Amino acid sequence: NFLSRDLIEDLIPRQSGASSVKTNTTMTTLRQFRLDDLLKFNNINLDVLTETYNMTFYMSYMSQWPEAFTVAEAPDGSLMGYMLGKAEGEGELWHGHVSAVTVAPQYRRLGLAKTLMDDLETKCIQVYNAYFVDLFVRASNQLAIKMYEKFGYVTYRRVLGYYSGDDPEDALDMRKALPRDVKKKSIIPLDHPIRPEDLEW
């Protein structure tokens, strides 16, 4: 999964459409992920609660859902955070999904997580015409759960043993209905937990 810096720079797409937003204390540029951003991830992915993936995984998102894979860039070019999102499902289960959203430690408490979430939700409405956005969070991560609740997400169901490996744990499937879901059916809580093999997507 290793690519040299020179090769990565040769593969960088010169994308347009970046937008600047003002966070609490600094100007931030939101733009689509570029391949060379993989060289700048370390300061963000050092967080133990941030799920990390191999290069192929990130590249698949870049090619399939480029609008939903967004980075927040500081004026000096360093990465402040990123949103790894996608669209999936069928029928009324067509939705946006937050695979990962994280902010580098030195840029926290600036409102950047909400900026990234708002940006994905807007794209799920305007680009994907989705019914809702969902995400999975460790059931013990109360700080993140409270943050998502503040952003308008509700717990739809519990997924038993969703996180495996060295630190197994249940996940909460949290959702936020979008305007297409007029009756908010997507966020009516399920009255029983499920297992990972029962997930639709």
C-alpha positions as CSV (number, residue, x, y, z in Angstrom):
1,N,0.0,0.0,0.0
2,F,3.1,2.3,-0.1
3,L,3.4,5.0,-2.7
4,S,6.4,7.3,-3.0
5,R,5.9,11.1,-2.5
6,D,6.9,11.7,-6.2
7,L,4.4,9.2,-7.5
8,I,1.6,10.6,-5.3
9,E,2.4,14.2,-6.5
10,D,2.2,13.0,-10.1
11,L,-1.2,11.6,-9.5
12,I,-2.7,14.6,-7.7
13,P,-5.9,15.8,-9.4
14,R,-6.0,19.6,-9.7
15,Q,-9.5,20.1,-8.4
16,S,-11.6,23.2,-8.3
17,G,-14.5,24.0,-6.2
18,A,-12.8,24.6,-2.9
19,S,-14.6,26.9,-0.5
20,S,-13.4,28.9,2.4
21,V,-15.3,29.0,5.7
22,K,-14.6,31.0,8.9
23,T,-14.3,28.8,12.0
24,N,-14.2,30.3,15.5
25,T,-10.6,31.6,15.2
26,T,-9.2,30.9,11.7
27,M,-10.0,30.8,8.0
28,T,-10.5,27.2,6.8
29,T,-10.6,25.9,3.2
30,L,-12.9,23.0,2.6
31,R,-11.9,21.0,-0.6
32,Q,-12.1,17.5,-2.0
33,F,-9.5,15.0,-0.8
34,R,-6.4,14.7,-3.0
35,L,-4.0,11.8,-3.0
36,D,-1.1,13.8,-1.5
37,D,-3.3,14.4,1.5
38,L,-2.4,10.9,2.7
39,L,1.1,12.3,3.4
40,K,-0.5,14.8,5.9
41,F,-2.8,12.5,7.8
42,N,-0.5,11.7,10.7
43,N,-1.4,14.6,13.0
44,I,-5.0,13.7,12.7
45,N,-4.9,9.9,12.9
46,L,-2.9,9.8,16.0
47,D,-6.2,10.1,17.9
48,V,-6.9,6.6,19.4
49,L,-10.6,7.0,18.7
50,T,-10.0,7.7,15.0
51,E,-10.5,4.6,12.9
52,T,-7.6,4.3,10.4
53,Y,-7.6,2.4,7.1
54,N,-5.2,1.3,4.4
55,M,-4.4,3.4,1.3
56,T,-6.7,1.4,-1.0
57,F,-9.6,2.1,1.2
58,Y,-9.1,5.9,1.0
59,M,-8.5,5.8,-2.7
60,S,-11.8,3.9,-3.3
61,Y,-13.6,6.7,-1.6
62,M,-11.8,9.3,-3.6
63,S,-12.8,7.6,-6.8
64,Q,-16.4,6.6,-5.9
65,W,-17.6,9.5,-3.7
66,P,-15.3,12.4,-4.3
67,E,-17.8,15.0,-3.2
68,A,-18.2,13.3,0.2
69,F,-14.4,13.0,0.9
70,T,-13.5,16.4,2.2
71,V,-10.5,17.9,4.0
72,A,-10.3,21.1,6.0
73,E,-7.1,22.9,5.2
74,A,-5.4,25.7,7.3
75,P,-3.9,28.8,5.6
76,D,-0.4,27.2,6.0
77,G,-1.5,24.1,4.0
78,S,-1.7,21.7,7.0
79,L,-4.7,19.5,7.4
80,M,-7.1,20.5,10.2
81,G,-9.5,17.6,9.8
82,Y,-11.4,15.5,7.2
83,M,-14.7,13.9,6.4
84,L,-14.8,10.4,4.9
85,G,-18.3,10.0,3.6
86,K,-20.3,8.0,1.0
87,A,-23.8,7.3,-0.3
88,E,-25.4,3.9,-0.2
89,G,-28.7,2.0,0.1
90,E,-31.8,1.5,-2.0
91,G,-35.2,3.1,-2.0
92,E,-36.1,4.8,1.2
93,L,-32.8,3.5,2.7
94,W,-30.8,5.6,0.2
95,H,-28.6,7.6,2.5
96,G,-25.3,9.3,3.2
97,H,-22.9,7.6,5.6
98,V,-20.1,9.1,7.8
99,S,-17.3,6.6,7.7
100,A,-15.0,8.9,9.6
101,V,-14.9,12.5,10.7
102,T,-12.0,13.8,12.8
103,V,-10.2,17.0,13.6
104,A,-6.5,17.3,14.6
105,P,-6.0,18.0,18.3
106,Q,-4.6,21.5,17.8
107,Y,-7.7,22.6,15.8
108,R,-10.4,21.3,18.1
109,R,-13.1,23.5,19.8
110,L,-13.2,25.7,16.7
111,G,-16.5,24.3,15.4
112,L,-14.8,22.4,12.7
113,A,-16.5,19.1,13.3
114,K,-19.9,20.7,12.7
115,T,-18.6,22.5,9.6
116,L,-17.5,19.1,8.2
117,M,-20.8,17.5,9.1
118,D,-22.9,20.3,7.7
119,D,-20.9,20.1,4.5
120,L,-21.6,16.4,4.1
121,E,-25.3,16.8,4.9
122,T,-25.5,19.6,2.2
123,K,-23.9,17.3,-0.4
124,C,-26.2,14.4,0.7
125,I,-29.2,16.7,-0.1
126,Q,-27.9,18.5,-3.2
127,V,-25.7,15.8,-4.9
128,Y,-27.1,12.4,-3.7
129,N,-30.8,13.4,-2.8
130,A,-30.6,11.1,0.2
131,Y,-33.2,10.4,2.8
132,F,-30.9,10.6,5.8
133,V,-27.3,10.5,7.0
134,D,-26.1,7.9,9.4
135,L,-23.0,7.0,11.3
136,F,-21.7,4.4,13.8
137,V,-20.1,5.4,17.1
138,R,-18.7,3.4,20.0
139,A,-21.3,3.0,22.7
140,S,-18.8,4.1,25.3
141,N,-17.8,7.3,23.5
142,Q,-20.1,9.6,25.3
143,L,-18.3,12.7,24.2
144,A,-18.9,11.9,20.5
145,I,-22.5,10.8,21.2
146,K,-23.3,14.1,22.9
147,M,-21.7,16.0,20.0
148,Y,-23.7,14.1,17.4
149,E,-26.9,14.7,19.4
150,K,-26.1,18.4,19.5
151,F,-25.8,18.2,15.7
152,G,-29.4,16.7,15.4
153,Y,-28.6,13.0,15.3
154,V,-30.6,10.4,17.2
155,T,-29.9,6.8,18.2
156,Y,-31.7,4.6,15.7
157,R,-30.4,1.2,17.0
158,R,-27.7,-0.6,18.8
159,V,-25.4,-3.0,16.8
160,L,-24.0,-5.7,19.1
161,G,-20.3,-6.4,18.7
162,Y,-19.9,-4.0,15.8
163,Y,-16.3,-3.2,16.8
164,S,-14.1,-6.2,16.9
165,G,-10.4,-6.9,17.4
166,D,-8.4,-5.8,20.5
167,D,-11.2,-3.6,21.8
168,P,-14.6,-5.2,21.0
169,E,-17.6,-3.1,21.6
170,D,-21.2,-2.3,20.6
171,A,-22.0,0.6,18.2
172,L,-24.8,3.0,18.2
173,D,-26.3,3.6,14.7
174,M,-27.2,7.3,14.8
175,R,-29.2,9.1,12.1
176,K,-30.4,12.5,11.0
177,A,-33.3,12.8,8.6
178,L,-32.9,15.0,5.6
179,P,-35.7,17.0,3.8
180,R,-36.5,14.1,1.4
181,D,-37.7,12.1,4.4
182,V,-40.7,14.2,4.9
183,K,-42.3,12.0,7.6
184,K,-38.9,11.3,9.3
185,K,-39.5,7.6,9.1
186,S,-35.7,6.9,8.9
187,I,-35.2,8.0,12.5
188,I,-38.0,6.1,14.2
189,P,-35.9,4.0,16.7
190,L,-35.7,0.3,16.3
191,D,-37.0,-1.4,19.5
192,H,-34.3,-4.1,19.6
193,P,-30.5,-4.4,19.0
194,I,-29.1,-6.2,15.9
195,R,-25.9,-7.9,15.0
196,P,-23.4,-6.8,12.4
197,E,-24.5,-9.5,10.0
198,D,-28.0,-8.0,10.1
199,L,-26.9,-4.7,8.7
200,E,-28.4,-3.8,5.3
201,W,-25.3,-2.1,4.0
